[in-house]
Structures are given as structure tokens and as C-alpha cells.
Amino acid sequence: MPSIEINGTTLEYIQKGSGDPVIFVHGSVSDFRTWHAQVEPFSQRYTVFAYSRRYHFPNNAAGNGSDYTVDTHAQDLASFIRKLGLSRVHLIGSSYGAYTALLTGIRNAEYVRTLVLGEPPVLPLLAENPDNPLHMVSLLTTSPLTAIRFMKFGLKAIKPAREAFRQGNLEEGVKLFANGVLGEGGFDRLPPTARGVFMDNAKALMTELLGPGFSLFPVEEAKNCRIPVLFLYGEKSPKFFHDISHRLSKILQKTEASVISNASHSMHRDNPGEYNEKVLDFLSRHS
């Protein structure tokens, strides 16, 4: 695999095809391999890049975790684009990678042609600090259903996963998180190769969940973003993810949305045929 040195770290990536550049950005407990069902079909029309974010397999995971922030990952992605001499790229992200792609587009619009965002976890749009009871009370007052969904996810997935990681139980932490985003029993339903990818990135997930968390979302900057955006929803995903994307669609200027049937949060893996068809159609209309 080729690699690139940026911002004090080395990121490995794959490249295939020819045409306008498309960059895939993976989510929390994953790496470039999660896009295996997209690389081949997209490379028939585009130059495809799929890289692993800092701390994620097979990159060196050295560091104290203080730089595991969506702002840092967005800076890495912008540097990746510039150092490879790319322009007008299509950014396609899943979960944390979608949040990374969104921030990159907002702050580096001159480099980005389109954004495809699979349920970005822009949690500050729901509560500035989810660990602050007062912030959760405010959300409960204004959006009770969203608040209940969000709190349920935190109590059943995030908090116990953090505790498992604090105790050094990596597999239990990954399993709790996966069941939260994929549905009860989601980890056990994964094929062996996908479970292997999850475990290869267990320390990256631990670094994320025990790290500094999310800073405030730049709402005013986002209002000026004119990049065409496609929001994708997994039919079976936790509904608070949908709530976040609905809020984002009211902030950004050019958005459309589509549901991927029979899919949860990892929709590009759960239903790659429908996912690829809808994303390729969107890209063709903006190429």
C-alpha cells in the first residue's frame, strides 16, 4: 500500500481507477477495508482513494489520544487532498468519517465537489455536552423523542463500552459499541472478516471513546456551504442518527436524502448494491 506523511503522522491508502477523484472516509471501528464493495464499481468511472485515518489499521497507533478529534481528522483529510495534488474531489463518508468529510468540505470548499454523508454523528447539534445533565434536560424539553433515543443509545452502548475499555476489555468494548450502532446482536451477526476489521481497530475505538470528544459544530460556517450534499440513512439505524441529519439538512444549502433499505448504520456494507447505485447516480449528476 502507498502511504503519505501529513501532520506528524503516516496514513496508508489504496488507489484505483481513473477519472475524477473520489475519497472514501471510514467510520469509528474500521479502516480502508470497509469499502471493499465500493472500490471496484466506483473505480470503473473514478479515481478511487480509500485511506485509513490516524490511529486506525494499518497505521501506527502511537500517541496519547489527545489528537483523536474530528477537527484533527478533517485537517488530515484536507492535507491528504492537497499533498496528492487533487481538486474538486467527491468525499464519501460513513459515520465518524462522514463527520470528518463534512467538516473538511465546510472549511475547504474549494477542494470539494460533493459530499455523501452516511449518518454523521454530529452530536453537538443535539447537546453541546451529552455528559452534562442540564444539556440533556434542554434537549428533552425541546425534542423529547430525539432525547429519549439519544439517551438510550448512550446508556446502552457508549457508557458501558467506555467502562469496558477502561477495564482493558477491548472485545467487550467493541461488542457493546457495535450492538449499539448495528442493533442488538449486531456484532455476532457480522461475518468473520468484518469482525476481524472491528477488532483490528479496537484500540482506535478506545482512543476515540476515552478521548476529548467533539467540539462545537460550526453552524454559521456550515450555513455558507454550497457543496451539494447527499444524506444517506440506514432503514434499520438508530433513529437519533436520522434526527441529526435532518437538523443538518436545515443548516446546509444544497441537500438531498435517500434511505438504504434493509441496512443499519454500516449501510455501505449491509446493502452495497443499493448504496452504490444511489451514490453513483448522485455523483454522475454533479460530475
N, C-alpha and C positions, 0 to 999 in steps of 0.2 A: 504494500500500500504506500502511496505517496504521503508525505507529511509536510506540514508548514509550521514555521515558528512565528508566533504572534503573541504580543502582550505577555511575554515572560513564560509562555508555555508552548508545547508542541501538540498539534492536532493532526490526527490521521484521517484520511478521507479516501473515497473512491471517486473515479470519474469515468464516464462512459457516454458515447454518442456524439452527436454534432448538432449544431443549431443554437438557438437562444439558450442561455444558461438557466437551469432550474436547480435550486438548492433545497435539499430535504433536511429538516432540523428535527431531531428525535426528542422524545419526552423524558420523564424523570428516571425511570429504572430501565434504561435502554441504551442503544448506541446505533451506529450507522446500519447495522444488520437488520434492524426492524423494517427497513424499506426494501427488503429483497423482492417483494411482489410488485414494487413500483419501478425499480431501476430499469429493467429490461423494456417494458412497454413505453416508458417515458423517453428512453434513450433512442427510440425509433424516430423521434421528432425533435428532441432537445439534447443539449449537452447537460448531462445529469451529474450533480455532485451530491454526495451524502457523506457527512463528516460526523465524527464523534466529538461532543462537547467536552470541555475540560473536566477532568476527574472521571470521565467515562471510558470504558474499554474501547480500544486497547491502549489508550493514552496513559501516561504516568499520572497516578493519583496523588502524588506528593503535594502537601500543603496543609494548612491548618483549617481550611474550610471557610475562612472569613471572606474569601473571594468567590464563594458559591452564591452569587446573586444573579437575578435576571438581567440587571444592568451590565454586569461583567460579561455574561454570555452574549448579550446584544453587542457589546463592544468587540468581542471576539469575532462575531459573525460579520460585522462591518469591516473589520480588519482583514478577515478571510476574503471578502469580496474585493477589497482594494488591492491586496497583495497579489491576488491571482489576475488582476487586471480586468475584472469583469465589470459589466454595466448593464443596467436595465434587467436585473435578474427577477425571476419568479421565485418567491420564497414560499415553501410549503412546510408547515409545522404541525406537530402533534403535541397537545398538552403543553408542558413547560416549553417545548420547542416552538409552539405556536405563540406563546407569550414572548419568547425571545425574538421571533420573526417580527411580531407586531411592533415591539419597541425599536427594532432595527429599522423598520420602514418609517416609523414616525420621525426618527432622528436622522435618517439618511435617505430621504425620499428620492434624491437624485440618482440613486443606485438601484432602486426597486421598481419593477414594473407592476407586479401584482402580489397580493398576499392571499394564501389559502390557509385558513386557521381552523384546526380541529380542536375545539373546546379549550381555548387558552384559560388557565386558572388565574385570572386577574382578580385575586381575592380582595385586594384593597377597594374594589368597586362595591363590595358587599359590606366590608367592615375594615376600617383603617388598621385595626389591630384585633384579629379574631380572638386572641387570648385575653383581651380586655372585656370583662363582663358588661361594662357600660356601652361599649360599641355594639355588642351583640343585642343588648336591650333596645338600642336605637334601631337596628335592623328589624328586630321582632315587631317593633311598633309600626314601622313603615311598610315592611314586606314580610308579613308573618309566615307565609308558606315557604318563601325562599329561606328565611331564617331557620325554620324547622329543618328543612332539607340540609342546610349548611351545617347546623349544629349536630345533626345526626351523623353526618359524614365525619366531622371532627371527633366525636365521641367514640364512634365505632372503628375508625380507621387511623386517623392521624395521631391522636393521643396515645393509643396502645402501641402503634408502630414506633413512635418516639421512645416509649418506655422500653420496648424490646431492644431497640438499638442501644439505649443507654446501658442495658444489661449485657450487651455484647452478643445478643442473639440475632444474627443477621438474617437467617432464613425466616424466622418468625416475623421480623420487622417487614421483610419484603412481602410475605404472605398476607399480613394484615393490610398493608397498603394496597396490594393487588386486589384483594377481595373488596376493598372499599371502592376502587375505581372501575372494576370489571364486574362487580356483583358477587354475592355470596358464593363461595366455591370457585371463584374465577381463577385463582392461582392453580388449583388442582386440575382445572379443565384445560389449561394451557398445554400444547404439545411439548414434548421434552426439549426440543430445540429452543422454543420460546422461554421455557423455564430456565434453561441454561443462560440465555441472554439476561434474564432478570437477575440471576444470581451473580453473573459476571459484573453486574453494576450495583450490587447490594451496598458496597461502601460508598458509591456515589449518591445513592438514595439516602443513606445515613447522613452523609455530609450535608445534603440539602435539608433534610428534616430537622437536623440539630444545628443548622447554620443560622445566619442572621435574618432569614425570611425575606418577604417582599417589602420594598419601599412603596411610597405612594405612587399611584398611576398618574402620568402627566396628562390629565384630562384636557387642559387648554391646548397643549401641543397637538393632541390627537384630533381635536376639532378642526385643525387646519390640514389634516392629512387627506389628500385627494387620490391616493392609490386605490384602485379597485380591490375590494376585499370579498372573498367567498368564505362565509362561515359554514362549517360542517358540523352536524350534530349526529351522534350515535343514537339510534332509536331507543336503545336499552341503557343509555348512560345515566348516571346520577343527574337528576333534573336541575340541581343548582348550577351545574356547568352550563346548561342551556340558558338559565337566568342570567349568567354573567355575559354570555354572547349577545343576548337580547339587549342588555344595557350598553354593550359596546356598539351595537348597530345603531343606537340612537345618538352616539357621540361622533362616530366616523361618518364621512360624507357619502361614500360610494360603496354600498354593501349589498350583498345578496346572500341567501342562505339555502341550504339543502340538507335533508335528512338522509343518512345512510341506514338503510333498513337492516334488521337482524344484526345489529352491531352495537357494541358498547363503546367505551372511551377510546379503545385502540381500534378505531373503525377501519383504518387502512389495512390492518391485519385480519379483522373479523370478516370483512366483506370487500376484498380488494377489487373484485370485478366492478361493482357499482361505484366504489370510491374512485378508481382510475378513470372510469367513463365520465363521471361528473367533473373531476378536476381537469382532465384533458379538454373537455368541452369548454370549460371556463378559460383555460389558458389560450385555446385557439381563438377565442373571441377577443383576446387582449394582447395578441402577439403582433 
